[in-house]
Amino acid sequence: MDKVSINKSMKLSQHFTLGEFCKTSYHTLDGNIPSHVAIENLKRLCIWLEDLRFSYNELYGEGDRSQESGKATGRRAQFGNDSRNDGEIPIIISSGYRSEEVNRKCGGAKGSNHLTGCAVDIHCYGPEQMIRMAGILLDIADGTKREFDELIQEKRGSTYWVHFAVRPSGNRRKILFDCR
């Protein structure tokens, strides 16, 4: 397989790096290093994530309508802030690219879109944020006429995330709730 040496600081887009998509808590022999093709797929995902980040911040970030209700400060505290976020709420990736070994260790589905760099799990701070992010992604799809493969709102215990996948072709626009 055509693997690249991982440069965690390699920018895939304005706000996202390769390292964010390859981080894992599983120690593997393969190092969870994506192929050049998987990196191109991650870049395609980043187009959506940049649009999501922009739209979410327009609606719910600092200086928006929620500031009048006193909620902006609370959301800012939940997300934290770092210098590369320009004072905006970041999109936090909890899982991106997965090698076969990482996917197996984390219990991922066989044939998962994560294996090809076509999927991302976006961390959410509760059901409200999960629903809002999913809604924004649907609005982006409808507004731009771009297709996506999967949009799954997921919950395990007290952890919430949006699984979002975009394939180079053959997208199914599969929308699910998996909240156990």
C-alpha positions, 0 to 999 in steps of 0.5 A: 500500500502506498503509505506516507510518512505522517507529518501531523502538522500537514494542513489538509485545509485552513483549520484541519491538520492530518494529525487530527484525523490520525490520532488514536489511543490504540498502539499499533504496529502500522502507526495508523498512517493513511495512503495518499488516496486516503489523504485526498479523501480526508481533504474532501471531507475537510471542505465539508468540515470548513463549511460546518465550522463556518456555519456553526460559528455564524449561528452559535459562536461568539457574537451571534444571536445566542450572546443576548441570551447569555449562552455564547460564553457557556459554549465558549467554555465548553469548547475551549480555545486555542490560537489557531481557532481565531476566537471561533468554536472549533470542530473537534474530531474524535476519529478520522482515518483508521488503519485496519488494525485501529479499526479492528481494535476499536470495534469499527465496522468491516468496510468502514468509511474510516478505512479509506479516509472518507469518514469523520466522527465529530465530538459533540457536547450533548444532544443539542449540539449533535442535532445542530451539527447534523442539521447544518450538514444537511443544509450544506448538502441541500444548498450546495447539491453536494452528496454525502454517504452517511450522516449518523447521530450517535451516542454511547453512554454520555458521549455524543458525536456525528459520524459523517462520510463522503465518498469520491463516488457512490454516495448513498445519503444514509441518515441514521440515529444510533443513540443507545 
